[in-house]
Amino acid sequence: MAMDNRSSGILGLINPSYGSSDPGMNVPLTSNPGLSQLSPYLNFDPAYLQTTQPEFIALEGASQKRGRFELAFSQIGGLCLIGAGLGGAQGMYRGLQETAAAGHTGKIRRTQLLNYVMKRGAASANTLGVVAFMYSGLGCLFYYARGSQEDEINTLGAGTLTGLLYKSTAGLKKCAMGGVIGLAASAAYIAFSSRDKLKDQYNQRF
């Protein structure tokens, strides 16, 4: 008894001692009978942790695939970067040829090379950025016009209309050629991205 009551004296302020009769020591490690054991440090049931679920937030019952509006930003930015890289490489190649033929050396040649790279890179980034913006916008219009239905028809329609609109000011022949190119590019993208799905459908039919 003397050991358990020592905390009430002066020595208990310096070196307190807790016995088995202390109420603070009798903390149950289970919430209710039948539930799994609770952590003594974190007051939650570990059984509620679902480690097999995806690590991103999604609505219950909603598709885990990102929609067209969410993908639009990455598509536009990605194509702008690709255009800048391709245009910069083309400008570097053209600049090396032009400056060598003109006999430029030293700072003059470096300045000319930089101008070629920046000019071609900016032009290509602008072109692919406009195409990506048109494709993403038309894809979103198809998606919402068809009742939020996402399939290959949206991709084909958006790609074809993008080619038609992009070349609409160059005459009827070039406009039709742009539509054909857009249709072929979207069909190639579907064949690459949905190759497993198309293979399963082919095996089921034949």
Sequence and secondary structure as in RCSB ss.txt:
>XXXX:A:sequence
MAMDNRSSGILGLINPSYGSSDPGMNVPLTSNPGLSQLSPYLNFDPAYLQTTQPEFIALEGASQKRGRFELAFSQ
IGGLCLIGAGLGGAQGMYRGLQETAAAGHTGKIRRTQLLNYVMKRGAASANTLGVVAFMYSGLGCLFYYARGSQE
DEINTLGAGTLTGLLYKSTAGLKKCAMGGVIGLAASAAYIAFSSRDKLKDQYNQRF
>XXXX:A:secstr
 TTTTGGGSSHHHHS    TT GGG   S SSTTS    SSS S GGG  TTS SS   TT  SS  HHHHHHHH
HHHHHHHHHHHHHHHHHHHHHHHHHHHT  HHHHHHHHHHHHHHHHHHHHHHHHHHHHHHHHHHHHHHHHTTS  
SHHHHHHHHHHHHHHHTGGG HHHHHHHHHHHHHHHHHHHHHHTHHHHHHHHHHH 
